[in-house]
Amino acid sequence: MKNYTLNNGVKIPVLGFGTWKAQDGEEAYQAVLAALKAGYHHIDTAAIYKNEESVGRAIKDSGIPREELFITTKLWNSKHTYEEAMEAFDSSMERLGLDYLDLYLIHWPNPKPLREDGAWQKRNAEVWRAMEDLYQAAKIRAIGVSNFLPHHLVALLETARITPAVNQIRLAPGVYQTEAVDFCRAHDILLEAWGPFGQGELFQNSAVQAIADKYGKTIAQIALAWSLQEGFLPLPKSVTPSRIASNLDCFDIELSPADLEILKNISGLEGGAPNPDGMDF
Ligand SMILES: NC(=O)c1ccc[n+]([C@@H]2O[C@H](COP(=O)([O-])OP(=O)(O)OC[C@H]3O[C@@H](n4cnc5c(N)ncnc54)[C@H](OP(=O)(O)O)[C@@H]3O)[C@@H](O)[C@H]2O)c1
């Protein structure tokens, strides 16, 4: 698999394996093991997914050398201070069974209890300082954010010593966050696409089906090819071994400019992008 190069020079495989809702225990363990065997070398988890321990076990049992893998986890919203961020990182690393991490992300920019002016900005500045210190201590190879809109990034950059390498946001055919995409491109922040299948909703979309039929590919493969041609890094999730393998068969697709545009603008995806300033957590 090819790599993107992050703004600090670190290479990151262009596609990663999603694990949200992969249940801790056999389900997450078998899914990640199947993914690693199928050729994914980039795994995306988070403390709040409560499956880091299973992900870590699968990584260990895969027998793949650690330096060939790229592992991401995320700091949850309940961690508000420098010390809490440091402890959360250590706990994630213990559950994952790793001695360094490839990418650590602030999961959401505006936790519900801090939703007043000044509070979320201070929290993000503080946890970012902890992440910068972990990066400088070589415990993490790259640091980034998730679900940040331009106003959250502008606030973070006021005190940041290090520009985030990544912003992981919801992006899929029909879910295109233009302002965040433009801001990140202008600041050399790689966009990771969560929910690249519209969290499953794309599979019922007749416009995407028509394009898939035209290229002789599945909807999943078309959605991933779209993401890659946009320069995003998609994070497809599945716990089904046949899908895990077939989803990877997306690298030989060359969508025409017209089809890229149709996919960008398809309608019908419930919910669209979330509002990170209004989430219930
Ligand atoms: N940063 C954030 O706030 C955030 C939020 C959400 C997600 N994420 C990350 O992004 C990843 C992907 O997002 P997501 O899991 O929400 O949604 P998604 O990857 O868009 O969709 C996952 C759904 O698609 C199904 N699926 C996968 N391949 C398929 C295929 N070939 N044919 C038919 N159905 C298929 C899966 O079913 P089965 O599993 O049953 O096969 C699952 O129900 C997550 O797992 C997580 O790592 C991050």
The ligand as an SDF file (V2000), in Angstrom:
LIG
                    3D

 48 52  0  0  0  0  0  0  0  0999 V2000
  -13.0760   10.4510   14.8980 N   0  0  0  0  0  0  0  0  0  0  0  0
  -14.3530   10.1730   15.0500 C   0  0  0  0  0  0  0  0  0  0  0  0
  -15.1090   10.8850   15.7450 O   0  0  0  0  0  0  0  0  0  0  0  0
  -14.9010    8.9650   14.3890 C   0  0  0  0  0  0  0  0  0  0  0  0
  -16.2970    8.7700   14.3220 C   0  0  0  0  0  0  0  0  0  0  0  0
  -16.7720    7.6340   13.6710 C   0  0  0  0  0  0  0  0  0  0  0  0
  -15.8770    6.7460   13.1160 C   0  0  0  0  0  0  0  0  0  0  0  0
  -14.5130    6.9330   13.2240 N   0  0  0  0  0  0  0  0  0  0  0  0
  -13.5300    5.9700   12.6420 C   0  0  0  0  0  0  0  0  0  0  0  0
  -13.8350    5.7580   11.2630 O   0  0  0  0  0  0  0  0  0  0  0  0
  -14.1270    4.3670   11.0690 C   0  0  0  0  0  0  0  0  0  0  0  0
  -15.1560    4.1700    9.9770 C   0  0  0  0  0  0  0  0  0  0  0  0
  -16.3790    4.7940   10.2850 O   0  0  0  0  0  0  0  0  0  0  0  0
  -17.6930    3.9820   10.6810 P   0  0  0  0  0  0  0  0  0  0  0  0
  -17.2860    2.6880   11.2810 O   0  0  0  0  0  0  0  0  0  0  0  0
  -18.5350    4.8580   11.5050 O   0  0  0  0  0  0  0  0  0  0  0  0
  -18.4620    3.7810    9.3210 O   0  0  0  0  0  0  0  0  0  0  0  0
  -18.1520    3.1950    7.8510 P   0  0  0  0  0  0  0  0  0  0  0  0
  -16.7860    2.6090    7.7720 O   0  0  0  0  0  0  0  0  0  0  0  0
  -18.5370    4.2590    6.8870 O   0  0  0  0  0  0  0  0  0  0  0  0
  -19.2550    2.0400    7.7300 O   0  0  0  0  0  0  0  0  0  0  0  0
  -19.1930    0.8720    8.4790 C   0  0  0  0  0  0  0  0  0  0  0  0
  -20.3910    0.0100    8.1210 C   0  0  0  0  0  0  0  0  0  0  0  0
  -20.2920   -0.4490    6.7680 O   0  0  0  0  0  0  0  0  0  0  0  0
  -20.4640   -1.8630    6.7260 C   0  0  0  0  0  0  0  0  0  0  0  0
  -19.6430   -2.3560    5.6020 N   0  0  0  0  0  0  0  0  0  0  0  0
  -18.3010   -2.3190    5.4950 C   0  0  0  0  0  0  0  0  0  0  0  0
  -17.9130   -2.8380    4.3010 N   0  0  0  0  0  0  0  0  0  0  0  0
  -19.0310   -3.1900    3.6400 C   0  0  0  0  0  0  0  0  0  0  0  0
  -19.2800   -3.7770    2.3700 C   0  0  0  0  0  0  0  0  0  0  0  0
  -18.2730   -4.0720    1.5330 N   0  0  0  0  0  0  0  0  0  0  0  0
  -20.5640   -4.0170    2.0180 N   0  0  0  0  0  0  0  0  0  0  0  0
  -21.5920   -3.7200    2.8470 C   0  0  0  0  0  0  0  0  0  0  0  0
  -21.4200   -3.1740    4.0740 N   0  0  0  0  0  0  0  0  0  0  0  0
  -20.1450   -2.9090    4.4750 C   0  0  0  0  0  0  0  0  0  0  0  0
  -20.0020   -2.3580    8.0670 C   0  0  0  0  0  0  0  0  0  0  0  0
  -20.6500   -3.5870    8.3830 O   0  0  0  0  0  0  0  0  0  0  0  0
  -19.9060   -4.8520    9.0830 P   0  0  0  0  0  0  0  0  0  0  0  0
  -18.9130   -4.3180   10.0750 O   0  0  0  0  0  0  0  0  0  0  0  0
  -21.0490   -5.5570    9.7180 O   0  0  0  0  0  0  0  0  0  0  0  0
  -19.2510   -5.6360    7.9790 O   0  0  0  0  0  0  0  0  0  0  0  0
  -20.4980   -1.2420    8.9840 C   0  0  0  0  0  0  0  0  0  0  0  0
  -21.8660   -1.4110    9.2820 O   0  0  0  0  0  0  0  0  0  0  0  0
  -14.5730    3.9000   12.4580 C   0  0  0  0  0  0  0  0  0  0  0  0
  -14.6150    2.5130   12.5850 O   0  0  0  0  0  0  0  0  0  0  0  0
  -13.5920    4.6160   13.3350 C   0  0  0  0  0  0  0  0  0  0  0  0
  -12.3310    3.9690   13.3290 O   0  0  0  0  0  0  0  0  0  0  0  0
  -14.0360    8.0430   13.8420 C   0  0  0  0  0  0  0  0  0  0  0  0
  1  2  1  0
  2  3  2  0
  2  4  1  0
  4  5  1  0
  4 48  2  0
  5  6  2  0
  6  7  1  0
  7  8  2  0
  8  9  1  0
  8 48  1  0
  9 10  1  0
  9 46  1  0
 10 11  1  0
 11 12  1  0
 11 44  1  0
 12 13  1  0
 13 14  1  0
 14 15  2  0
 14 16  1  0
 14 17  1  0
 17 18  1  0
 18 19  2  0
 18 20  1  0
 18 21  1  0
 21 22  1  0
 22 23  1  0
 23 24  1  0
 23 42  1  0
 24 25  1  0
 25 26  1  0
 25 36  1  0
 26 27  1  0
 26 35  1  0
 27 28  2  0
 28 29  1  0
 29 30  1  0
 29 35  2  0
 30 31  1  0
 30 32  2  0
 32 33  1  0
 33 34  2  0
 34 35  1  0
 36 37  1  0
 36 42  1  0
 37 38  1  0
 38 39  2  0
 38 40  1  0
 38 41  1  0
 42 43  1  0
 44 45  1  0
 44 46  1  0
 46 47  1  0
M  CHG  2   8   1  16  -1
M  END
$$$$
